[in-house]
Amino acid sequence: MFIDTHCHLDLIIENDHTSKNSPKNIEKIQAILDESCEYRVTSVITIGTNIDSSKLSVQFANLFPSVYATIGVHPCDTQNPLKSEINALQKIITQDTSKKIVGIGEIGLDFYHPGFDVSIQNEFFRAQIELAISQNLPISIHSRNAFKETIAILDEYKASNLTGVFHCFSEDKNAAKNVIDRGFLIGVDGHISYPKNQYLRDAIAYAGIENILLETDAPFLAPQKIRGSKNHPKNIALIADFIQKEIFPSASPQTLAKQITDNTAQLFPLEPHIKNQ
């Protein structure tokens, strides 16, 4: 079995000008989950990127047994006052009686899009790291054109028990070593299969299957075989097949699936039945 450790269910469903949690859209999500199960993707973690999507992630996790949620403010969504956003995240956690929130994210730094404010992103990143530490939750890290700066902030929290995953890892072997040395995991997405990304395949080979998770980032980053289409949690199976054949051929498909599932269960506080599958 597989777990999609990073997707955006609220963005996969079509925007038909109805509420994202309308009965029609809930049916769409159920269909997504059912189809994923046919490809042995039995659970998904849907990711918050702002307060609204974080609330939706928790709602979906409460509605579907196989769905878990993270909550957080993406570095490109840091326009609102920090204090009010952190208070809103804390409120979401307090109200989550089902305990389906399994991480804080996606959070981090993004120095790619024009107009970014480094100081504001740094403040949001630190504040959400501290929230994760206070709740004993891992973080899902977004780092784009900001790897050194991301590592520097993480190093400020070496004395804590902070854990997490570098979502959509897109760096080289040296960066992979930096991540692993700090006890973090590496998120492998569909772009691992893009022809130009040999440097990334080399980095994942260096990391080894004991240090990676599988993600789709759906609806984004569809694997090469279906590149250009909307991504889907079921495509974790395509990513797993690719890395087993192209990067870890000495590991059987069953060994790879079990190890990565174990990695996931060790990082995220998933329910016992997930850990025992």
N, C-alpha and C positions, 0 to 999 in steps of 0.2 A: 504494500500500500504506500501511497504518497500523501504528503501534505503540501498544499500551496501556502507557503509561509508569508506571501505578500501579494495581495491582489486588491482591487478596488471595486467591490460589488456595486457600489452606488454609481460608478462610472461605466460599468459594463452594460447595465440596463439602459435602454434607449431613452433619450429625453423626449417624452411625448407631452410635456407641459403639465403633467400630473405630479402629485406628490411622490417622492422617491419611495415612500413606504405605503403607497396605495395598494389595494388588493391586486390590481393588474401587475404592478411591478413586483410584488411579493411572489406572484405566480411565476414571473420570469426568473427570479432568483432561484426558486425551487427547481425550475427546469435546468438552470445552470448547474446546480448541485447534483441533480440526478444524472445529467450527462457526464459530469466529472467522475462520478462513481463508476460509470461504465469503463473508464480509463484508469481505475484504481486510485483515483485522487479522492480520498474519503473525507478529508477535512480541509478547510481553508481558513486563513487569517485575513480578514478584511481590514484595511488600513485607514486610519484617520489622517487627514491633512489640514484640517481646520476644525473649528468648533462644531459646525453643522455636520460635516462628514464624520466627525468622531461620534456624535450622537447617533447618527444613522448606523455606523458600524456596530455600536452597542445594541441598538434596536434589532439589527439583523442577527447578531449573535444570540440575542434572547429568543428570537423567533425560530431559529434553526439549530438543532443540536450539534451539527457538524461545523458550525461557524463560530469563530472566535474573533476578537476585536483588539486592535490597538487604538489609542487615542493620542492626538498630538497636533502641533501646528508646524507645518512644513515651512522651511526657510523662505519660500516665495510667498507665504501667506502671513507675513509678520507685520501687517499694516496697522492692526489694532493695538491698543495699549497692552503692554506685557502683563501688568497686574491683573487686569480683567480677564485676559485669556487664561492665565494660570488658575485663577479662581474658578473659571468655567470648567477647566479640566478636572480640578479637584472635586467640583460638584458632580461631574459625570461619574467619577470613581465612587463617591459616596452613595450615589443612587443606584449603582450597579449591584443589585442584590444577588444576581445570578453568578457573580464573580467570573464573568466571561472575558473580562479585560485581561489580556496576557502580555501587554507591553505598552511602552510609550513610543509613539512614532507615527508618521515618519518625521523625524526631526534632524536638524543638522545645519549644514552650510551649503549655499549655492552661490558661487561667484561667476556664474555663466551668463545669466540673463542681465541685460543692461539695467542700470538704475538700482542695483542692490546696495544695501547699507550694511557694511561689515559690522559696525558696533551693535546695531539692533539685532542682526542675526546671531551674533555672539551671545548677547544677553538672553535671547530666547533659547538658544541651545543650552546654555548653562542652567537656566531656570528649569528646563524640562528634564535635564539630566538629574538635577537635585530632586525633582518630583519623582522620577523613576527610582532613585535611591531610597527615598522616604517610603515608597510603596513596595520596595523589593521586587521591582519589575525590570526586565531587560529593555533595551532601547533598539529601535530600528533606525539606522543612521542613513540619511541622505547626504552624500558628499559629492559635489560636482565642481570641478576646478578649484577645490579647496582641501585637498587631502592633507597636506602638511598642517594647515590651520586646524583641521578636524582632530588630527592626532594630538596636536598641542593642547587643545582643550580637554580631550579625554585624559591626557596625562596629569591634568590638575586634580583628577579624581582617582588616582592610583590607590590611595589608601582605602577607598570604599570597595564594596563588592559589586561594582557596576559591571554588567555584562551586556552583550548585545550582538547585533549583526550589521555588517556594512552592506546595506541594501544595494542591489544592482551594482556590484563591484565591477569597476571598469579600469582598474589600475594594473601595474606590472608586478613582476615577481618580488621585487624589493618591497613594494607596498604591501603585498600579501604577507610577507614576513613580518612587517610592522604590525599588521592586524593580528596575526596569530600570536606573536610575542606578547601582546597585551591581553590575550585571552578572549578575543572577539572572533566571531564566525564570519564567513564570507557568503553573501547571497549570490547565487548563480542564476542568471536569467536567460531569456531566449537569445540575447545578442552574443552569447558564447558561441553560437553556431554561425555567426556572420563571417564570411570568408576573410575579411580584412583583420579579424581579431585574433590572429595567432598569438600575439603577446599575452592576451587574456587567457587563452587556453594553456599557455606555458605557466602562467601564474596559478591557475587552478590545479594543474598537474603538480606544481610545487606544494600547494596547500594540502593536497590529499583529501580523500573523501571524509576523513574524520573531522575536517574543519570547514565544511560547507553545508549550506542549506539550499533548497530549491525554491525558486520564486517564479511567478509569471509576470508580475506587475501588470496583469490584465486590467484594462484593455490595451495596454501598450506593449511594445517589444515582442511581437510575435516571432517565434523561431523561424529560421531561414526557410524551412519547407513551406511555410504559409505566410511568409513575410509580406506585409502590405495589408493583411486582413486584421480584423479585431481579435486581439488575444483573448484567451479563455482559460480558466483554471485547469481544464482537462489537458492542456498542452504541457503541463508538468511532465507528463509521460514522454512527450517528444524531447524535452530537455534532458530527461534522465537517460533516454535511449541514446541521444547524441553523445553525452559525456562518457557513458559506459563504453561505447564503441570507439570514440575518437581520443579520449583522454585516459580512461581507466580500463583498458581492454582485459587486464589480468583479473579484474573483479567481475564476478558473475552479476547479472542484473539483480538477482535476489540479494546478494551481499551488499551491493550498492544501495538498494532501496532500504534495507534494514538499517544500515549504518547512518544514512541521512535522516531517516525517521527517528532513530535514537538521538542524533544530534539535536533535532527539533524539539523532542520531548525533554531533553536536558536543559535547553535554553528557555523555552516558553512553559509557563505553568499550566499545561493542558490537563484536562481531566484524566483520571486513572485509566479509563477504558481506551483512550488514545495511546497512552504509554504502553499498554499491554497488547496492542494489535500487532 
